[in-house]
Amino acid sequence: MPSSANLIRLTGMNSGMDTESIITALVSTKQTKVDDAKKAQTKLQWTQDAWKDINSQVYSLYSGKLSNMRFSTSYAKMATKTSNSALTVVAGSNAVQGVQTAKIVSAAKAGYLTGGELETAEGGKVNADTKLADMGISAGSISVTVGKETKNIEITDDMTMSGFVNKLRDAGVNANFDEVNQRLFISSKATGLKNDFSFSGDAETLKSLGLSAEGGAKKLAASDAELELNGATFKSDSNSLTINGSTYIINGETSENISITTETDTSGIYDMIKGFLKEYNTAINAMSKAYNAEAAKGYEPLTDDMKAAMSEKQIDEWESKIKDSLLRKDSTLSGVMSAMRMAMQEGVEVDGVTMYLSDFGINTGSYFDTDANERYAYHIDGDADDSTTATKADKLKAAIASDPTKVTKFFQELSSKVYTALYDKMGSTDYSSIYKVYNDKKMKSDYDSYTKKIADLEKKLQDAEDKYYKQFSKMETALSKLNSNQSYLSGLFAR
C-alpha cells in the first residue's frame, strides 16, 4: 500500500482554502529545525575545509625545509668554479676545500662513420626503397661488431636500403641513410672504447655499401675520457667522471691546465634559510588572516529557497563572508600560532653564547607599520626580494661568509625547536589524527551525527505534513458530500 507521502495532494477544491500555505505554517517549526541542522552541518563542512587548507601549509613546512634543516648534512654545501669552461665540477659532500689542478687528456667520444657516396648499378640515385641488388650487391652477409658482441646481417635479393638500415640498428648502432648526400651515416650508441663498432665480411659488399675505406668511408674511432687530477689519471667511457663523491664533466678539449676552486657554498646556505622563512611566513600569515578575519554576524548558510532568489555572484559573496570568518578567534588556531612564534623567538646557545634571529638581521616587521595579518612574518635585512628591508645591511650573508659553522649550529637548533613545537601540536589524540593540528576526528564524528539528525528531522517533518494533508483531505471529502446532498435537495424542491 503506497504511503501518503507518495499520494497526489489535491486539496482546497471544495473549501476554497489555501491548504498548502496553512500546512506550511503548521509545520514551520519542524522545517526550521531541519534548516538549522543543515546550516550547522554546512558550516561544519566549511570549517573542515578551512582547517585542511591551514593544516596543509603547516605540514608542508613541518615535513619539508624545516625537517631537513635539523641535520648538518643539509648545510654541507660546496661550490666549485673552474678556470676553463671545458671542465665543469659539481662538488660532493666530501669535496676538499681549496684549489686543485686538472688537465683534460681526452674527451669521451662515440665511434662515427661517414659512408662513401652510393649509386645504383646504372649510376642512378639511391633511395629508401632501392633494392641492394639494384646497386650490384649480391646476396650474402656482413658482420657488425659492437664492443665484444658480433651480429651478422644477411643480405637478400629483395632487401631494400631501408631494410638494411633497420638491420644495422638491430645490430646495435645508430644508422641513417641520407638521400640528399647519398651516404650512410653510422655511429655508436654511447661514447667510449667499449662501445665502438666495426664491420667485417665480404670486401666487395662493404665497398659497394660505402662501409669500407675502399668504398670511401671515413671512420672516427671512439675514445675514452681521460682526466689528470692533481697528477693522478682517471678514465671513463663517458664524459662524466665521479671522483671522491664529486662529479667532473668534460665539455670539450683543451691543452690548458685547469684550476678548480672549491669552497663553502654560502649562497646555498643563505637560500636554504631564506626558503625556510618564506614557508614559515606563508603558514603564519595564512593563520593570522584566518584568526583576525572579520565577524560574519547575521550570516548563515543559505537554504535552497534563498539561493533561488539570488544571483550566483550574490551567493558566492554571501558564502565567502561566512567561510572567511570560520576560524576567527579560534583557540586551537591561536595555540598553533603561539607555539610557532615562541619557538622562533627563543634563544639558541651556540658555543656558550645565546643568540637570536635578530643577531643575523632577521626580524618581524614594526607592529604599527605592518599589516595585522603579517606581523609575525620574518624579514631578512638586505634581502633584495623584500622591499621593506632591501636597503639594510645583510647581516645573514656576512655571518655565513664569516663563520658558516656558527650559522649552521644556530639554525639546526632553531629548526629543531620549531619542529618539536609543531609535532606536539600534530600528535594523535582521541579527537585528532597524526599530523593534524585540528580535531579532524571530532569534526567527522559531528558531521556524521548531523547526517543522522537531519534524516530524523526530515522524517518527522514528512510525517507531520502527511498527517495534516490527510486531515484536510477528509474535510474536503466531507464538504464534497455535503455539497452533493445540498444539490440533490435543491433539485427536489425545484420540482
Secondary structure, DSSP 8 states (H G I E B T S, - for coil): ---GGGS----STTT---HHHHHHHHTHHHHHHHHHHHHHHHHHHHHHHHHHHHHHHHHHHHHTHHHHTTSGGGG--EEEEESSTTEEEE--TT--SEEEEEEEEE--B--EEE------TTS----TT-BGGGGT--SEEEEEEETTEEEEEEE-TT-BHHHHHHHHHHTTEEEEEETTTTEEEEEESSSSGGG-EEEEE-HHHHHHTT-SGGGT-EEE--B-EEEEETTEEEEESSSEEEETTEEEEE-S--SSEEEEEEEE-HHHHHHHHHHHHHHHHHHHHHHHHHHT----TT-----HHHHHTS-HHHHHHHHHHHHHHTTTT-HHHHHHHHHHHHHHHS-EEETTEEE-GGGGTEEE--TTTS-GGGTT-EEETT-TT-TTTTTS--HHHHHHHH-HHHHHHHHHHHHHHHHHHHHHHHS--SSS-TT-SS-HHHHHHHHHHHHHHHHHHHHHHHHHHHHHHHHHHHHHHHHHHHHHHHHHHHHHHT-
